Amino acid sequence: MKNTTFEIRTDLALEEKESYPGDGGEIRGVSLREWEDSQCQVRFTEVKILDSQGAEAMGKPQGTYLTLEADRLSQEDEDYHGDIARELGIQIRSLMARMVDKEDVSILAVGLGNHMVTPDALGPKVVEHLQMTRHLEQQYGEGFCRKRKLPVLSGIVPGVMAQTGMETAEILKGVIRQTRPDVVVAVDALAARSIRRLGTTIQLTDTGIHPGSGVGNHRNSLTKESLGVPVLAIGVPTVVGTAAIVYDTVDTMIQTLNRHVSTRGMGNMMESMTAEEQYALICELLEPEFGSLYVTPPDIDERIGRLSFTVSEGIHEALYQ
């Protein structure tokens, strides 16, 4: 059983699954399905949390978490990003169909995050790229979009509390009350445990979203229970904690320490510690000096620019059929 006191922050259900021994499929109350698309070079992992026991074990709400891993997303390859956008659209459409039993769906797209901080600007930039249509209904009459096979799509970038003085959930409740969408599609930047997943992984979930949870900044959740409508969340990890990076290099550090006579004892001591003890020691050494630091790739500006367009095109693929 997973040690619940040992927690490296992550927003990805896939990484929670990986923290268990074995392939993760043996967790009670959790089902696991994995497959690959060799043509698009993308790996899929679907984690379904089926009951309260699974939710407690995973530390996440019941629901479906679908992860797309595509290593080449970090590259500037328009054709490949187009392939991923089409695949993303298929998965968004499939998940949304299970969430909303209705043909003519009204969608509110929400770009979460701070547009002034590049690693946190994914959501706002995605909404900037979207082709909104709800105003056409207001201008030309109800049914205008349906007759032309267009989605009824509106969007908002609510900002962060430091900018508005309001919780995102408070803002969205007012917007939802006035616009009455059938579903909310929330896009946010996430925190990962593994640095290799930054900008190369996309997570979809029907459980809603919990802004800032991956970096320990807990805000009011955006869920069907809190907003009154289903919430489909799309997230891409853009930051990883420094302690997690150091923890991943512990084995290499131990080998290096053991190669030198003067540091061999320290290497042996680290090797004898449990994973939890090693991580606790790393946090104890780093955080008093540097605080809870998070790392992002050096080319994050370019990555956010490419990813925001890819995610927005995926949403267009799902809605503009």
N, C-alpha and C positions, 0 to 999 in steps of 0.2 A: 504493500500500500504506500502511496505517496506520502512523504513527510510534509504535513501542512504548514510547518514552521519555516520550511525552506522555500522561499519564493523569490524568483527573479521576475521582475515585472514584464509582462507581455500582454498585448491585446489579442494575440492570435491563438485560437482554439487548437490549431495544429501544433503549436509549441507546447501548450499544456499537455496535449496527448503524448508528445515526445518525452515529457518529463517522467513518464512511467516506464518501468522495465518492459521488455517485449515490444510488440508493435503497437500497443495502446488499445488493441481491440478487445482486451480482456477486462476492461474497466466496466464494472456493473452500472447499468443504466445508461450506457453509451454504446452506440453502434458506429462502425467505421467502414468506409468504402474508399478505395483508392483506384485510380486508373490514369492512363496517359493518352494523349493525342500526339502520335509521332509526327504527324504532318505539321502541326503548329508548335511542336516541341514544348508542350505545356503539361505539367503534372497536376492532377486534381486530387484533393483529399476532402471528403465529406464526413464531417463529424456531427452526429446527431445525438443531442443530449435528451434522453427519453423521459426521465423522471427526476424527482427531487434528489434521489440518491446519486444519480449521475451529475446533477447540477452541483451538489455539494463536493463531489470528488474533483470536478473540473474547475470549480470556482467561477462558473458562468451560468447564465440562465438557460432554461430548457429551450430547445429549438435546433435549427439547422445552421451549421457553419461550413461553408464551402470555400476552399482555398485554391487559387490558381497560382502555381509557381512557374514562372517563365524567366529563366536566367538572362535571356537576351533582351528583356525589357530595359536593361541598363544601357543598351546600345542605341545609337541613332540610326535606326532602320525603319523607315516609314512603312514598308511593306509588311514587316513583321508586326509592328504595332497595329496595323490595320487588321491583320489576322487575329490578334489577341482581342481587339475591339469587337470583332464579329463573334468570337467565342464567348466573350463577356456578355454580349447582348443576348445570346441564346440562354445563358445561365440566369441572367436577370429576369428575362421573360418567363422562364420556367418557374423560378422562385416566386415571382409576383403572382403568377396564375394560381399558385397554391395558397397565397395569402389573401387574394381578393377574388371572390367568385362573381365576376362581373366583366362584361365585354368592354364597354366604354368607360375606361377608368380615368379619373382625374388625379393628376400627380402633382405633389408639391416637392420640388427638389430643394434640399437644404445644404448649403456649403458651410460646414463647420470649420472653425479655426480662425487664425489671425492672419490676414493677408499681408501684414507688415513683417511677419516672421516667415522666411522662406520654407523651412521644414514643416510649418504648420499651415501653409497657404494652399494645400491641395484642394480642399473643399471649395473655398471661394473661387479659385481659378476654374474648377470644373463647371460651376454654375455660370461663370462668365461665358463659357463656350456653348452652353445649351441654347437651343432654339425654342424660345418660349411661345406659347400659343393661346394661353387663357385670355389674354387681352382681345383676341380676335372674336371670342365668344361675346365679350362685353360690347365690342364695336359693331359686329354684324348679326348678333342674335344667337340665342341658344340653339345648338345643333349645327352650327357652322363647321366646327371641327369634325364632327361625326360624319357629315355628308361628304367631306373631303378626305376621310380616313386619316385624320390627324389626331394626335393625342391632345388632351387638355392639360397642358404643362405650364406650371408657374414655378418661380424660384425665389429664394431669399438667402442672403448672407447675413446672419444675425450678429456676427462679430463675437467678441469675448467679453466677459464681465468687466474687465478693466477698461474697456472702451465704452460700454453701454450702461454699466451699473445694474444690469439685469441678468438673471439667469436665462440661458438659451431657451429652456423649457417654458419660461414665462412668456417670452416673445412669441414662440411657436403656438402656444395655446391661443393667443389672441388672433394670430394669422389664420389658424385652422378654423376657429370659430367663424371668421368672416368668409373664408374662401371655400370651406367644406371639401377638401380633397378626400379621395377614397384611400390613398396611400401616401406616405411620406418616404422619399428616397433620400437618406442622409449620407453625405460623403465626408470622410474625415481622414486625417493623417493619424497613423497608429505608432505604437512603440513595439519593437520586436526584441527577442532575446538574442537572436543570431544576426550578426552583421551582414551575412550573405543574403539575407532576405530583404534588405533595405532597397526599396524601389523595384523589386523583382517579384513581389508577392501581392496578390489582391484577395481580400477576404470579403465574402458576401454572407450576410446572416439575416434571418427573419426575426431576430430577437430584439431589434432596436440597437441603440448605441449608448455608451456611457462616456461622455466627453472627458478626456484627461485621465482616465483610469490607468492607462499604461504607464504614465509618468507620475502617478501618485497624486494627481490633482483631481479629486473626486467632485464632480458636479452632478446636478440632477439628471437622472437617466431620461433618455428619449425613447419611450416604449409605447406600445399600444395602451398599456394601463395608464400611463401618465398623460398621453396626448389624445387618446380616444380614437385613434386610427392606427392601422398597422404601420410599422416602420421597417423598411428594408434598408440595411446599412451596408455601405461599400467603404472599405478602408484599405489603405496602403501604408505599410510601415516605412517611416522615414527617419526614425531615431532609434538608438540602442543605448542602454546605460553603460557607463564606463566600467562599472563593477562586473557586469556580465561579460564584457570583452576581456577583462583581465582574468576572470574565472575560466574562460574558454582557453586561455593560454597557460593554465596552471601546469599541465602535463609537460609542456615544453620547458617551463621555468624549473620544474623539479629536475628534469634531465640535465639542464645547464648547471644547476646548483651542485648536483651530484658529481659532475665532471671535475670540479675543483676541490682540492683538499680543504681549503679554508671555509668553504660553504657547504660541504657535504652533510654536516649535521643538520643544517637548516633544511636541506632537501629531504633528508630522511624524516624530519619532523612534519613537513608539509605532506609527504606521501602517506604518513600514518593517520592523517586527519580524514574525517568523513567529508563528503561533498558539502554538507551543510556547514561544517566547521570551517572549511576552506573559504566558502563564500562569505561567511560572517567575518572572518579575519580580513578579507579583502575590503569589505565595506568599512570595517573599523579603521583600516589604514587610510582609505581614500576619502571618506566622507568628512571627517573632521578638518581635513586639509583643503579639500576641493568642493565639498557639498555634493549634492546628488546631480552629477553631471551627465549629460546625454550627448552622444556623438552622432553626427550626420555626415554623409559622403561629401567630399570636397566639391563635387560637381552637382550639388543638390539643386541649384538654379535650373540647370539644363534638364535634370531628371524630372523636377516638378512640372516644368513646361511640357515635356513629352507625355508624362503620365496623366496630367490633367486633360490633355486633348484625347488620349486613348480612352480614359474612363468616360469622358463626355460622349465620345463616339460610341462606346459600348451602350450607354443609356439611349442614345439615338437609335441604335440598332434594335434595342428591345422595344422601343415605343413607336417608331416610325416604320410600320410594316406595309 
